């Protein structure tokens, strides 16, 4: 996966393991508290996160000087067999590490891992006002497909979301899957 180094820190992206679950839960819970990236309102435990490790859907983390500061994860899209190559994804960055390249690194590593796992598309939804995430996603090749209006309520307020997708592997080129 990827590594970047500055004068005082080293960031690496790597495949996550169940041992990373406490750090992933901590970062995800910050996202829940901040109310800028998810409709979820219930805090997650490390045990909740460990259940994400199904052997099918890649999860990656970014470490800075040995500490997990970001993660990106895939999950199932729809149960029908025809959608087996599509994964939903999410990405969260530790508050103190935001806007420093960790999210970009996590997404690029997740794209690579998802493609290696045989997925042909990644999809997600982003709050329309989350401009930082929208810019980041566009910069790594995601396109905005449309807007779901009043997709859900968060704290009693209707929120709209932008649908994003990125084609991978053969779907990107339009060639048959070999």
C-alpha positions as CSV (number, residue, x, y, z in Angstrom):
1,X,0.0,0.0,0.0
2,X,1.1,3.6,0.2
3,X,3.6,5.4,2.4
4,X,4.4,9.1,2.8
5,X,7.0,10.7,4.9
6,X,7.6,14.3,6.0
7,X,10.4,15.7,8.1
8,X,8.8,14.5,11.3
9,X,6.1,11.9,10.5
10,X,5.5,8.8,8.5
11,X,2.1,7.8,7.2
12,X,1.3,4.4,5.9
13,X,-1.8,2.8,4.5
14,X,-2.3,-0.9,5.2
15,X,-5.0,-3.5,5.4
16,X,-6.8,-3.4,8.7
17,X,-7.0,-6.3,11.1
18,X,-9.5,-7.0,13.9
19,X,-6.8,-5.6,16.3
20,X,-7.5,-2.2,14.7
21,X,-11.2,-2.3,15.8
22,X,-10.8,-0.1,18.9
23,X,-9.1,2.7,16.9
24,X,-11.6,2.4,14.1
25,X,-14.5,2.6,16.6
26,X,-12.9,5.7,18.2
27,X,-12.6,7.4,14.9
28,X,-16.0,6.4,13.7
29,X,-17.5,7.6,16.9
30,X,-16.0,11.0,16.4
31,X,-17.7,11.1,13.0
32,X,-21.0,10.2,14.7
33,X,-20.5,13.0,17.3
34,X,-19.6,15.6,14.7
35,X,-22.8,15.1,12.7
36,X,-21.1,15.8,9.4
37,X,-20.7,12.5,7.7
38,X,-23.3,9.9,8.9
39,X,-26.9,9.5,9.8
40,X,-25.8,7.1,12.6
41,X,-26.3,8.3,16.2
42,X,-25.4,5.2,18.1
43,X,-21.8,4.9,19.2
44,X,-19.9,1.8,18.0
45,X,-17.8,-0.5,20.1
46,X,-14.7,-2.4,19.1
47,X,-16.9,-5.6,19.0
48,X,-19.3,-3.9,16.6
49,X,-16.4,-3.0,14.3
50,X,-14.9,-6.5,14.5
51,X,-18.0,-7.8,12.9
52,X,-17.1,-5.8,9.8
53,X,-14.3,-8.2,9.1
54,X,-16.1,-10.7,6.9
55,X,-13.2,-11.7,4.6
56,X,-15.0,-10.2,1.6
57,X,-15.0,-6.5,2.1
58,X,-11.7,-4.7,2.3
59,X,-11.0,-2.3,5.2
60,X,-7.8,-0.2,5.3
61,X,-6.3,2.1,7.9
62,X,-3.8,4.9,7.8
63,X,-1.2,5.1,10.5
64,X,0.9,8.0,11.5
65,X,3.9,7.1,13.6
66,X,2.3,3.9,14.6
67,X,-1.2,5.3,15.5
68,X,-4.3,4.7,13.4
69,X,-5.6,8.1,12.3
70,X,-8.0,7.2,9.5
71,X,-9.8,4.3,8.0
72,X,-11.8,3.4,4.9
73,X,-14.1,0.4,4.7
74,X,-16.3,-1.4,2.2
75,X,-19.6,-3.2,2.9
76,X,-22.2,-5.0,1.0
77,X,-24.3,-3.0,-1.5
78,X,-27.4,-5.2,-2.2
79,X,-28.0,-8.9,-1.6
80,X,-28.8,-9.8,-5.2
81,X,-26.0,-11.7,-7.0
82,X,-26.0,-9.3,-9.9
83,X,-24.6,-6.6,-7.5
84,X,-21.8,-8.8,-6.0
85,X,-19.1,-6.6,-7.5
86,X,-20.4,-3.4,-6.0
87,X,-19.4,-2.3,-2.5
88,X,-20.5,0.7,-0.5
89,X,-17.7,2.5,1.2
90,X,-17.1,4.9,4.0
91,X,-14.0,6.9,5.1
92,X,-13.3,8.7,8.4
93,X,-10.3,10.6,9.7
94,X,-9.3,11.3,13.3
95,X,-10.3,14.9,14.1
96,X,-6.7,16.0,14.8
97,X,-5.5,14.5,11.5
98,X,-8.2,16.0,9.1
99,X,-7.0,18.0,6.1
100,X,-3.5,16.5,6.2
101,X,-3.8,13.8,3.5
102,X,-4.8,10.8,5.6
103,X,-8.3,10.6,4.0
104,X,-6.8,10.7,0.5
105,X,-4.4,8.0,1.4
106,X,-7.1,5.8,2.9
107,X,-9.3,6.2,-0.2
108,X,-6.5,5.4,-2.6
109,X,-5.6,2.3,-0.6
110,X,-9.3,1.2,-0.4
111,X,-9.7,1.6,-4.2
112,X,-6.6,-0.6,-4.7
113,X,-7.8,-3.2,-2.2
114,X,-11.4,-3.2,-3.6
115,X,-10.1,-3.7,-7.1
116,X,-7.8,-6.5,-6.0
117,X,-10.8,-8.1,-4.3
118,X,-12.7,-8.1,-7.5
119,X,-15.1,-5.3,-7.0
120,X,-16.0,-3.3,-10.1
121,X,-17.7,-0.3,-8.4
122,X,-17.6,1.7,-5.2
123,X,-20.6,3.8,-4.2
124,X,-21.5,6.0,-1.3
125,X,-23.6,8.9,-0.2
126,X,-22.3,12.2,1.2
127,X,-24.1,15.0,2.9
128,X,-24.5,17.8,0.3
129,X,-22.8,20.4,2.6
130,X,-19.8,18.2,3.3
131,X,-17.7,20.1,0.7
132,X,-14.3,18.8,1.9
133,X,-15.4,15.1,1.3
134,X,-16.9,16.0,-2.0
135,X,-13.7,17.7,-3.2
136,X,-11.6,14.8,-1.9
137,X,-13.8,12.2,-3.7
138,X,-13.7,14.1,-7.0
139,X,-9.9,14.3,-6.7
140,X,-9.5,10.5,-6.6
141,X,-11.9,9.8,-9.4
142,X,-15.4,9.6,-7.9
143,X,-18.2,11.2,-9.8
144,X,-21.4,12.6,-8.4
145,X,-24.4,10.8,-9.8
146,X,-27.2,12.7,-8.3
147,X,-28.9,13.9,-5.1
148,X,-31.2,12.0,-2.8
149,X,-33.5,14.7,-1.4
150,X,-34.5,14.4,2.3
151,X,-32.8,11.0,2.4
152,X,-33.0,10.8,6.2
153,X,-33.3,12.9,9.3
154,X,-30.5,13.6,11.7
155,X,-31.4,15.3,15.0
156,X,-34.9,15.9,13.5
157,X,-33.6,17.7,10.4
158,X,-34.0,16.4,6.9
159,X,-30.7,16.0,5.1
160,X,-29.9,15.6,1.4
161,X,-27.1,13.4,0.2
162,X,-25.0,13.3,-3.0
163,X,-24.6,9.9,-4.5
164,X,-21.0,9.1,-5.6
165,X,-19.5,6.2,-7.6
166,X,-16.2,5.1,-9.0
167,X,-15.8,2.4,-11.5
168,X,-12.9,-0.1,-11.0
169,X,-11.1,-2.6,-13.2
170,X,-13.0,-3.9,-16.2
171,X,-16.0,-1.7,-15.5
172,X,-13.7,1.4,-15.8
173,X,-12.6,0.4,-19.3
174,X,-15.9,-1.2,-20.4
175,X,-14.1,-4.4,-21.3
176,X,-15.6,-7.8,-20.3
177,X,-14.5,-9.2,-17.0
178,X,-11.8,-11.7,-17.7
